[in-house]
């Protein structure tokens, strides 16, 4: 596949790493206004670094956009006359709706919105995908790309804002929970490095258990709680202090913020 990533910032580079490390591209173009800090990607051999978006479009079939929302419309106007029937336009731009892309590019283009998270750089992204009517013909292609770097799910566009909170912002939420577990382990006597190692791998194991078993979380909780035991004591204290409630409230607050931004 000939892939261009337009906007090689943090997310764009995470996507690039995931694709390149899974051998998912025959050629790749990475574009950025100032290319100095992405020159290292040339080591992959099949990667071209450039600030020329039009050249990247002309030499690629799959276009993945990871630019700032305020720049996206101008870039679409810049490249629209260079699109052909082969091009698939994939946007990772938060809040930029398919209707707005169609208004610039036309409804006859393959347009897909993808919302990965930064774990894509280590092949563990949760990516949500939706498309316009034409783009439905390329959903399988989009899933094939992103499934090489984790897991993907097709959803309606009206759920993309919520998916952004759960999957993209969710990385930060889980990082904070791992940090809190690390701090608790330090208080119990582990040094900082050991504490973080314990927290990271326990979190990873909990998710792996659910993925492998298909169980509800409470089923796995029941397996490690005994009457009058230390686990249920800890869980109950966390709930008394508002663990689940504060997490849900934080998710809703994040969603309200992103929805307010969309409506501005």
One Martini backbone bead per residue (centre of mass of N, CA, C, O) as a GRO file, in nm:
protein
  264
    1UNK     BB    1   0.097   0.035   0.020
    2UNK     BB    2   0.027   0.382  -0.044
    3UNK     BB    3   0.127   0.613   0.206
    4UNK     BB    4  -0.005   0.915   0.358
    5UNK     BB    5   0.101   1.151   0.612
    6UNK     BB    6  -0.079   1.435   0.707
    7UNK     BB    7   0.079   1.518   0.979
    8UNK     BB    8   0.374   1.473   1.170
    9UNK     BB    9   0.292   1.432   1.461
   10UNK     BB   10   0.216   1.253   1.721
   11UNK     BB   11  -0.005   1.083   1.580
   12UNK     BB   12   0.123   1.047   1.301
   13UNK     BB   13   0.377   0.896   1.414
   14UNK     BB   14   0.228   0.664   1.547
   15UNK     BB   15   0.110   0.556   1.286
   16UNK     BB   16   0.373   0.516   1.134
   17UNK     BB   17   0.500   0.313   1.326
   18UNK     BB   18   0.281   0.098   1.308
   19UNK     BB   19   0.301   0.048   1.003
   20UNK     BB   20   0.608  -0.006   0.976
   21UNK     BB   21   0.631  -0.237   1.201
   22UNK     BB   22   0.399  -0.408   1.016
   23UNK     BB   23   0.442  -0.381   0.709
   24UNK     BB   24   0.195  -0.170   0.579
   25UNK     BB   25   0.409  -0.044   0.358
   26UNK     BB   26   0.567   0.033   0.063
   27UNK     BB   27   0.497   0.341   0.096
   28UNK     BB   28   0.595   0.664   0.256
   29UNK     BB   29   0.452   0.976   0.346
   30UNK     BB   30   0.579   1.262   0.525
   31UNK     BB   31   0.421   1.555   0.658
   32UNK     BB   32   0.571   1.887   0.721
   33UNK     BB   33   0.665   2.197   0.762
   34UNK     BB   34   0.881   2.090   0.979
   35UNK     BB   35   1.125   1.823   0.923
   36UNK     BB   36   1.364   1.792   1.127
   37UNK     BB   37   1.218   1.584   1.353
   38UNK     BB   38   1.166   1.339   1.103
   39UNK     BB   39   1.427   1.226   0.955
   40UNK     BB   40   1.458   0.938   1.091
   41UNK     BB   41   1.244   0.789   0.900
   42UNK     BB   42   1.442   0.733   0.659
   43UNK     BB   43   1.555   0.454   0.770
   44UNK     BB   44   1.326   0.270   0.632
   45UNK     BB   45   1.353   0.360   0.303
   46UNK     BB   46   1.018   0.397   0.228
   47UNK     BB   47   1.062   0.702   0.322
   48UNK     BB   48   0.920   1.030   0.277
   49UNK     BB   49   1.027   1.360   0.337
   50UNK     BB   50   0.788   1.639   0.356
   51UNK     BB   51   0.614   1.966   0.274
   52UNK     BB   52   0.455   1.828   0.024
   53UNK     BB   53   0.133   1.745  -0.016
   54UNK     BB   54   0.097   1.696  -0.321
   55UNK     BB   55   0.319   1.486  -0.361
   56UNK     BB   56   0.203   1.282  -0.161
   57UNK     BB   57  -0.064   1.237  -0.311
   58UNK     BB   58   0.051   1.154  -0.596
   59UNK     BB   59   0.221   0.895  -0.444
   60UNK     BB   60  -0.066   0.803  -0.331
   61UNK     BB   61  -0.365   0.625  -0.200
   62UNK     BB   62  -0.338   0.674   0.112
   63UNK     BB   63  -0.489   0.924   0.327
   64UNK     BB   64  -0.359   1.050   0.636
   65UNK     BB   65  -0.503   1.272   0.866
   66UNK     BB   66  -0.301   1.475   1.134
   67UNK     BB   67  -0.415   1.758   1.185
   68UNK     BB   68  -0.520   2.048   1.265
   69UNK     BB   69  -0.838   2.155   1.254
   70UNK     BB   70  -0.772   2.456   1.145
   71UNK     BB   71  -0.610   2.322   0.874
   72UNK     BB   72  -0.783   2.117   0.711
   73UNK     BB   73  -0.946   2.273   0.497
   74UNK     BB   74  -0.703   2.395   0.347
   75UNK     BB   75  -0.578   2.121   0.266
   76UNK     BB   76  -0.815   2.016   0.101
   77UNK     BB   77  -0.808   2.245  -0.104
   78UNK     BB   78  -0.513   2.190  -0.198
   79UNK     BB   79  -0.571   1.862  -0.291
   80UNK     BB   80  -0.840   1.808  -0.455
   81UNK     BB   81  -0.722   1.826  -0.762
   82UNK     BB   82  -0.535   1.544  -0.692
   83UNK     BB   83  -0.766   1.359  -0.696
   84UNK     BB   84  -0.868   1.025  -0.737
   85UNK     BB   85  -1.029   0.717  -0.764
   86UNK     BB   86  -0.800   0.582  -0.565
   87UNK     BB   87  -0.854   0.755  -0.327
   88UNK     BB   88  -0.816   0.752   0.035
   89UNK     BB   89  -0.980   0.928   0.294
   90UNK     BB   90  -0.823   0.975   0.618
   91UNK     BB   91  -0.951   1.086   0.931
   92UNK     BB   92  -0.828   1.220   1.268
   93UNK     BB   93  -1.025   1.461   1.311
   94UNK     BB   94  -1.163   1.630   1.550
   95UNK     BB   95  -1.496   1.730   1.461
   96UNK     BB   96  -1.468   1.654   1.149
   97UNK     BB   97  -1.702   1.614   0.934
   98UNK     BB   98  -1.807   1.455   0.658
   99UNK     BB   99  -1.971   1.688   0.534
  100UNK     BB  100  -1.725   1.882   0.520
  101UNK     BB  101  -1.560   1.707   0.327
  102UNK     BB  102  -1.770   1.685   0.098
  103UNK     BB  103  -1.790   1.994   0.043
  104UNK     BB  104  -1.492   1.987  -0.079
  105UNK     BB  105  -1.459   1.690  -0.238
  106UNK     BB  106  -1.707   1.519  -0.241
  107UNK     BB  107  -1.923   1.229  -0.247
  108UNK     BB  108  -1.720   1.055  -0.455
  109UNK     BB  109  -1.543   0.999  -0.211
  110UNK     BB  110  -1.331   0.827  -0.005
  111UNK     BB  111  -1.455   0.856   0.331
  112UNK     BB  112  -1.272   0.838   0.647
  113UNK     BB  113  -1.306   0.793   0.992
  114UNK     BB  114  -1.040   0.796   1.244
  115UNK     BB  115  -0.990   0.676   1.599
  116UNK     BB  116  -0.711   0.667   1.745
  117UNK     BB  117  -0.435   0.589   1.948
  118UNK     BB  118  -0.108   0.603   2.076
  119UNK     BB  119  -0.087   0.278   2.086
  120UNK     BB  120  -0.014   0.239   1.783
  121UNK     BB  121   0.307   0.238   1.824
  122UNK     BB  122   0.254  -0.072   1.976
  123UNK     BB  123  -0.004  -0.231   1.858
  124UNK     BB  124  -0.269  -0.107   2.074
  125UNK     BB  125  -0.511   0.006   1.935
  126UNK     BB  126  -0.822   0.186   1.952
  127UNK     BB  127  -1.026   0.193   1.657
  128UNK     BB  128  -1.251   0.416   1.511
  129UNK     BB  129  -1.505   0.378   1.240
  130UNK     BB  130  -1.615   0.584   0.961
  131UNK     BB  131  -1.846   0.683   0.681
  132UNK     BB  132  -1.934   0.728   0.384
  133UNK     BB  133  -2.088   0.580   0.131
  134UNK     BB  134  -1.831   0.526  -0.033
  135UNK     BB  135  -1.647   0.431   0.212
  136UNK     BB  136  -1.775   0.147   0.260
  137UNK     BB  137  -1.582   0.015   0.037
  138UNK     BB  138  -1.317   0.082   0.257
  139UNK     BB  139  -1.342  -0.041   0.543
  140UNK     BB  140  -1.174  -0.299   0.519
  141UNK     BB  141  -0.912  -0.147   0.471
  142UNK     BB  142  -0.903   0.015   0.733
  143UNK     BB  143  -0.909  -0.233   0.921
  144UNK     BB  144  -0.652  -0.366   0.812
  145UNK     BB  145  -0.465  -0.143   0.905
  146UNK     BB  146  -0.554  -0.116   1.220
  147UNK     BB  147  -0.530  -0.427   1.298
  148UNK     BB  148  -0.211  -0.419   1.290
  149UNK     BB  149  -0.247  -0.196   1.557
  150UNK     BB  150  -0.491  -0.375   1.684
  151UNK     BB  151  -0.820  -0.244   1.718
  152UNK     BB  152  -1.142  -0.237   1.552
  153UNK     BB  153  -1.442  -0.015   1.502
  154UNK     BB  154  -1.756   0.017   1.374
  155UNK     BB  155  -1.932   0.332   1.364
  156UNK     BB  156  -2.117   0.586   1.408
  157UNK     BB  157  -2.066   0.919   1.381
  158UNK     BB  158  -2.237   0.999   1.649
  159UNK     BB  159  -1.992   0.834   1.824
  160UNK     BB  160  -1.708   0.980   1.794
  161UNK     BB  161  -1.692   1.159   2.042
  162UNK     BB  162  -1.707   0.932   2.249
  163UNK     BB  163  -1.463   0.771   2.139
  164UNK     BB  164  -1.253   0.986   2.201
  165UNK     BB  165  -1.279   0.963   2.506
  166UNK     BB  166  -1.240   0.651   2.551
  167UNK     BB  167  -0.972   0.615   2.360
  168UNK     BB  168  -0.796   0.874   2.365
  169UNK     BB  169  -0.837   0.992   2.650
  170UNK     BB  170  -0.821   0.710   2.790
  171UNK     BB  171  -0.518   0.688   2.812
  172UNK     BB  172  -0.493   0.902   3.037
  173UNK     BB  173  -0.676   0.765   3.243
  174UNK     BB  174  -0.506   0.504   3.271
  175UNK     BB  175  -0.243   0.639   3.353
  176UNK     BB  176  -0.353   0.753   3.620
  177UNK     BB  177  -0.420   0.476   3.745
  178UNK     BB  178  -0.132   0.368   3.736
  179UNK     BB  179  -0.010   0.589   3.909
  180UNK     BB  180  -0.177   0.533   4.164
  181UNK     BB  181  -0.078   0.244   4.201
  182UNK     BB  182   0.217   0.320   4.229
  183UNK     BB  183   0.186   0.495   4.484
  184UNK     BB  184   0.076   0.267   4.659
  185UNK     BB  185   0.327   0.081   4.635
  186UNK     BB  186   0.523   0.278   4.766
  187UNK     BB  187   0.374   0.293   5.041
  188UNK     BB  188   0.428  -0.035   5.072
  189UNK     BB  189   0.770  -0.042   4.976
  190UNK     BB  190   0.826   0.019   4.692
  191UNK     BB  191   0.990   0.113   4.446
  192UNK     BB  192   0.928   0.297   4.171
  193UNK     BB  193   1.000   0.085   3.955
  194UNK     BB  194   0.850  -0.155   4.075
  195UNK     BB  195   0.571  -0.024   4.097
  196UNK     BB  196   0.526   0.024   3.793
  197UNK     BB  197   0.559  -0.266   3.700
  198UNK     BB  198   0.323  -0.379   3.859
  199UNK     BB  199   0.100  -0.194   3.740
  200UNK     BB  200   0.129  -0.245   3.436
  201UNK     BB  201   0.103  -0.565   3.433
  202UNK     BB  202  -0.169  -0.579   3.576
  203UNK     BB  203  -0.332  -0.415   3.373
  204UNK     BB  204  -0.267  -0.590   3.127
  205UNK     BB  205  -0.386  -0.854   3.248
  206UNK     BB  206  -0.678  -0.763   3.285
  207UNK     BB  207  -0.737  -0.708   2.986
  208UNK     BB  208  -0.653  -0.989   2.876
  209UNK     BB  209  -0.868  -1.151   3.023
  210UNK     BB  210  -1.117  -1.019   2.886
  211UNK     BB  211  -1.039  -1.075   2.592
  212UNK     BB  212  -1.008  -1.390   2.616
  213UNK     BB  213  -1.297  -1.451   2.775
  214UNK     BB  214  -1.547  -1.236   2.768
  215UNK     BB  215  -1.585  -1.116   3.031
  216UNK     BB  216  -1.699  -0.974   3.297
  217UNK     BB  217  -1.547  -0.801   3.537
  218UNK     BB  218  -1.705  -0.932   3.781
  219UNK     BB  219  -1.612  -1.223   3.730
  220UNK     BB  220  -1.309  -1.163   3.796
  221UNK     BB  221  -1.351  -1.045   4.074
  222UNK     BB  222  -1.478  -1.299   4.208
  223UNK     BB  223  -1.203  -1.470   4.189
  224UNK     BB  224  -1.050  -1.246   4.410
  225UNK     BB  225  -1.288  -1.274   4.618
  226UNK     BB  226  -1.332  -1.297   4.970
  227UNK     BB  227  -1.457  -1.341   5.258
  228UNK     BB  228  -1.320  -1.088   5.440
  229UNK     BB  229  -1.119  -0.973   5.247
  230UNK     BB  230  -0.886  -0.756   5.101
  231UNK     BB  231  -1.024  -0.696   4.829
  232UNK     BB  232  -1.308  -0.606   4.924
  233UNK     BB  233  -1.205  -0.388   5.109
  234UNK     BB  234  -1.076  -0.215   4.888
  235UNK     BB  235  -1.318  -0.181   4.697
  236UNK     BB  236  -1.513  -0.049   4.900
  237UNK     BB  237  -1.337   0.198   4.962
  238UNK     BB  238  -1.325   0.307   4.673
  239UNK     BB  239  -1.635   0.345   4.649
  240UNK     BB  240  -1.670   0.534   4.892
  241UNK     BB  241  -1.462   0.745   4.737
  242UNK     BB  242  -1.558   0.735   4.413
  243UNK     BB  243  -1.438   0.581   4.171
  244UNK     BB  244  -1.665   0.530   3.960
  245UNK     BB  245  -1.795   0.811   3.971
  246UNK     BB  246  -1.542   0.982   3.889
  247UNK     BB  247  -1.493   0.845   3.618
  248UNK     BB  248  -1.766   0.905   3.489
  249UNK     BB  249  -1.756   1.214   3.528
  250UNK     BB  250  -1.501   1.255   3.358
  251UNK     BB  251  -1.611   1.146   3.092
  252UNK     BB  252  -1.849   1.347   3.071
  253UNK     BB  253  -1.680   1.606   3.082
  254UNK     BB  254  -1.519   1.548   2.827
  255UNK     BB  255  -1.765   1.531   2.640
  256UNK     BB  256  -1.875   1.816   2.692
  257UNK     BB  257  -1.627   1.962   2.583
  258UNK     BB  258  -1.621   1.844   2.290
  259UNK     BB  259  -1.913   1.937   2.224
  260UNK     BB  260  -1.871   2.240   2.264
  261UNK     BB  261  -1.653   2.269   2.047
  262UNK     BB  262  -1.827   2.173   1.807
  263UNK     BB  263  -2.054   2.419   1.861
  264UNK     BB  264  -1.868   2.687   1.802
   0.00000   0.00000   0.00000
